[in-house]
Amino acid sequence: MRRAVSYNMSLMARKKIFLFDIPASAGCLETGTELSPRHFRDNGIIPALRGAGFDVADLGAVAVPSGRRHNETPVRNWPMPRAAWRRAEAFIKKLPRGCGRGLLLCLGGDCSMITGAVSGMIGRLGADKIHVICLDGDADALAPDPETCVGAAAMGLWMLTHKSAFWRGKLPPGNITVIGAKKKPSAVSGIACVPLGELKSRGIARAARAALAAVAPCRKLFVHFDVDVLARDAMPAAYAPRRAGLSLCETEQILKLLLSDKRTVFLEISEFMPARDKSGAHARAIIALLCRALRGIKL
């Protein structure tokens, strides 16, 4: 009897989602992604998750500081991105220990917030215990260049893997896998990548399973879902929609595999533009996809 009670309590804990927002656009050229967490909430993400059988704990939002936007080299809007990362890192590190018994679900803004979010999880678990899987149309590993102004949204993985004047990167490149990018990252060696062409040619499920199998069993998975991995026809409300990409069905296939893996502890959604979704239909499509992918989750 004691074992049965323990098992049932474990199942209940695994159906818990801890939801919070990082409403930021500091890493982008244009504003707008900071509105996406509220947009997902207004279009029913919490009722939908509860309707799918999850107990959702709403943890609120990271207080993202404002600042001056600019196009000065080498990092656009700097130091605003770093200020947002610091707030996100501190927020995640201070979350109650009980959050480790469910899935942390972050409604993000621009994709550079991966830097602060992963750093927060490193503070909770240690860099050797984390593997980041980026389901992303771009491998955001560009190095800062003193001659060129580029948004931090293109540099998240570089920041995480390098100690620099910009950020105290602590994650080994071997602890990162990018799935769905148009091309492999060039600025950071050691990052595993399953580019879009290979994903399509090998078969979506087969390629995703192989990527998961390559991750050390002892690591916890941090899943970063950038909606620009979807093709423009499937998701025109991405911040930077591209013609080539995954379908909604293909993306759901991958997310199901990632989220059903018992090692997955964190899911972050980023790069959605509410200004391109006046009716809310695209937000609801993402929510529906997420609920389907989450069914049967085993953390």
C-alpha positions in Angstrom: 0.0 0.0 0.0 2.8 2.4 0.9 4.4 1.9 -2.5 1.1 2.5 -4.3 0.5 5.8 -2.4 4.0 7.0 -3.2 3.5 6.1 -6.9 0.2 8.0 -7.1 1.8 11.1 -5.4 4.6 11.0 -7.9 2.2 10.9 -10.8 0.3 13.9 -9.4 3.6 15.9 -9.0 4.5 15.2 -12.6 1.3 16.8 -13.8 2.3 20.2 -12.3 3.4 23.1 -14.5 5.0 26.2 -13.0 4.3 29.1 -15.4 6.1 32.4 -15.5 6.9 35.2 -18.0 10.0 37.0 -19.3 8.4 39.9 -21.2 11.4 41.2 -23.0 12.5 42.6 -26.4 15.9 44.0 -25.5 17.7 41.5 -27.8 15.8 42.5 -30.9 15.8 45.3 -33.4 12.1 45.8 -33.1 9.9 45.9 -30.0 6.8 43.6 -29.7 8.0 40.3 -28.4 7.7 41.7 -24.8 3.9 41.5 -25.3 3.8 37.8 -26.2 3.5 36.4 -22.7 0.4 38.5 -22.1 -0.9 37.6 -25.5 -0.6 33.9 -24.7 -2.4 34.4 -21.4 -5.2 36.5 -23.0 -5.7 33.7 -25.5 -6.2 31.1 -22.8 -3.0 29.3 -22.2 -3.7 28.6 -18.5 -7.3 27.3 -19.0 -6.1 25.2 -22.0 -3.3 23.6 -19.9 -5.7 22.9 -17.0 -8.2 21.5 -19.5 -5.4 19.1 -20.7 -5.1 17.8 -17.1 -2.4 19.9 -15.7 -2.2 21.7 -12.3 -0.9 25.1 -13.3 0.9 27.3 -10.7 1.2 30.9 -12.0 4.5 32.4 -10.7 4.0 35.8 -12.3 6.6 37.7 -14.4 10.2 38.7 -14.2 10.4 42.4 -13.7 12.4 43.3 -16.9 14.0 46.7 -16.6 13.7 49.3 -19.4 16.5 51.3 -20.9 17.7 53.1 -24.0 17.4 51.4 -27.4 20.2 52.0 -29.8 22.2 50.5 -32.7 25.7 51.0 -31.4 28.3 48.2 -31.7 28.8 45.5 -30.8 25.5 44.5 -29.1 22.3 46.3 -30.0 20.6 48.0 -27.0 23.4 47.0 -24.6 23.4 46.8 -21.6 19.6 46.3 -21.6 19.8 42.6 -22.5 22.3 41.9 -19.7 20.0 43.7 -17.2 17.1 41.5 -18.3 19.2 38.3 -18.1 20.3 39.2 -14.6 16.7 39.6 -13.5 15.7 36.3 -15.2 18.6 34.5 -13.6 17.9 35.8 -10.1 14.1 35.0 -10.5 14.8 31.4 -11.5 17.4 30.7 -9.0 15.1 31.9 -6.2 12.1 29.8 -7.3 10.9 27.4 -4.6 12.6 24.0 -4.5 9.2 22.4 -5.1 9.3 23.7 -8.7 11.7 20.9 -9.4 8.9 18.4 -9.1 7.1 19.6 -12.3 7.8 21.4 -15.6 8.9 25.0 -15.6 7.2 26.7 -18.5 8.5 30.2 -19.5 6.6 32.5 -21.8 9.4 34.4 -23.2 9.9 37.5 -25.3 13.0 37.6 -27.5 15.2 34.6 -27.8 18.2 36.1 -26.1 16.4 35.5 -22.8 17.7 31.9 -23.1 21.0 33.4 -21.6 19.4 34.5 -18.4 17.0 31.5 -18.1 19.8 28.9 -18.6 22.0 30.8 -16.2 19.3 30.6 -13.6 19.0 26.8 -14.1 22.8 26.5 -13.8 22.5 28.3 -10.5 19.9 25.7 -9.4 21.4 22.5 -10.8 25.0 23.2 -11.9 26.3 23.5 -15.5 27.3 19.8 -15.6 23.7 18.7 -15.0 22.1 20.7 -17.8 21.7 20.0 -21.5 20.1 22.7 -23.7 18.0 21.7 -26.7 17.1 24.6 -29.0 14.3 23.9 -31.4 15.1 27.0 -33.5 15.3 28.2 -37.1 18.6 29.8 -36.3 21.6 28.7 -34.3 22.0 31.8 -32.2 25.7 31.5 -31.6 27.1 34.7 -33.3 30.1 36.2 -31.6 30.1 40.0 -30.8 32.0 42.0 -33.4 33.3 45.5 -32.5 32.7 46.6 -36.1 29.1 45.4 -36.4 26.0 46.0 -34.4 23.9 42.8 -34.0 21.1 42.1 -31.6 21.8 39.8 -28.6 19.0 37.6 -29.9 21.6 36.2 -32.3 24.2 35.7 -29.6 22.5 33.7 -26.8 24.5 30.5 -27.2 27.8 32.3 -27.6 27.1 34.3 -24.4 26.3 31.0 -22.6 29.5 29.3 -23.6 32.1 32.1 -23.3 33.4 34.1 -20.4 33.5 37.7 -21.5 32.9 41.3 -20.5 29.3 40.7 -21.6 28.4 37.7 -19.6 30.0 35.0 -17.4 29.2 32.0 -19.7 29.5 28.7 -17.9 28.0 26.1 -20.2 30.2 23.8 -22.2 29.3 23.8 -25.9 28.9 20.0 -25.7 25.9 20.6 -23.5 23.9 22.2 -26.3 22.0 20.7 -29.3 20.3 22.8 -32.0 17.5 21.2 -33.9 15.9 22.7 -37.1 18.3 25.5 -37.8 18.8 26.5 -41.5 22.6 25.9 -41.1 25.0 24.8 -38.4 26.6 27.3 -36.0 30.0 28.5 -37.0 31.1 30.8 -34.2 30.9 28.1 -31.4 32.5 24.7 -32.1 31.3 21.7 -30.2 27.6 22.5 -30.4 25.7 19.5 -31.8 23.3 20.5 -34.6 20.6 18.7 -36.6 20.0 21.2 -39.4 16.6 21.5 -41.1 17.7 19.7 -44.2 19.0 16.7 -42.3 15.9 16.7 -40.1 13.7 16.4 -43.1 15.8 13.9 -45.0 16.4 11.5 -42.0 12.8 11.7 -40.8 11.6 14.0 -38.0 11.1 11.4 -35.3 14.2 9.4 -36.1 16.5 12.5 -36.1 15.0 13.9 -32.9 15.3 10.5 -31.1 18.9 10.3 -32.2 19.6 13.8 -30.8 18.0 12.8 -27.5 19.9 9.5 -27.3 23.2 11.5 -27.7 22.6 13.4 -24.4 24.1 12.0 -21.3 21.4 10.2 -19.2 22.3 12.2 -16.0 21.5 15.6 -17.5 18.3 17.6 -17.2 16.9 19.0 -20.4 16.2 22.7 -20.9 14.1 23.0 -24.1 14.1 26.3 -25.9 11.3 26.5 -28.5 11.7 29.5 -30.9 8.6 29.7 -33.0 10.7 30.8 -36.1 11.6 27.1 -36.5 8.2 26.9 -38.1 7.8 27.8 -41.8 6.2 31.2 -42.5 3.1 29.6 -43.9 2.6 27.7 -40.7 3.5 30.5 -38.3 3.5 34.0 -39.8 3.4 35.5 -36.3 7.1 34.6 -35.6 9.4 37.6 -35.1 11.4 36.7 -38.2 9.3 34.3 -40.3 11.1 32.4 -43.0 9.9 30.5 -46.0 11.6 27.3 -45.1 10.9 25.6 -41.8 8.8 22.9 -40.0 5.1 22.4 -40.2 2.9 22.5 -37.1 2.6 18.7 -37.3 6.4 18.2 -37.5 7.0 20.6 -34.7 4.5 18.8 -32.5 6.3 15.5 -33.3 9.6 16.9 -32.0 8.0 18.6 -28.9 6.2 15.4 -28.0 9.5 13.5 -28.0 11.3 16.2 -26.0 8.6 16.8 -23.5 7.9 13.1 -22.9 11.6 12.5 -22.0 11.7 12.2 -18.2 14.8 14.4 -18.1 13.0 17.5 -19.4 12.5 20.1 -16.6 12.2 23.4 -18.5 10.4 24.7 -21.6 10.8 28.2 -22.9 8.7 29.7 -25.8 10.2 32.7 -27.6 10.1 35.0 -30.7 6.3 35.4 -31.1 5.0 38.7 -32.4 1.4 39.6 -31.2 1.3 42.5 -33.7 1.1 39.8 -36.4 -1.7 38.0 -34.7 -4.6 40.4 -34.2 -7.2 37.7 -34.0 -5.2 35.5 -31.6 -5.5 32.5 -34.0 -1.7 31.9 -34.2 -1.3 32.1 -30.4 -4.1 29.6 -30.0 -2.4 27.3 -32.5 0.8 27.3 -30.5 -1.2 26.7 -27.3 -3.1 23.8 -28.8 0.2 22.3 -30.2 1.7 22.6 -26.7 -1.2 20.9 -25.0 -1.1 18.0 -27.4 2.7 17.7 -27.0 2.4 17.8 -23.2 -0.1 15.0 -22.9 1.6 12.0 -21.3 4.5 14.0 -20.0 6.8 12.1 -17.7 9.3 14.3 -15.9 
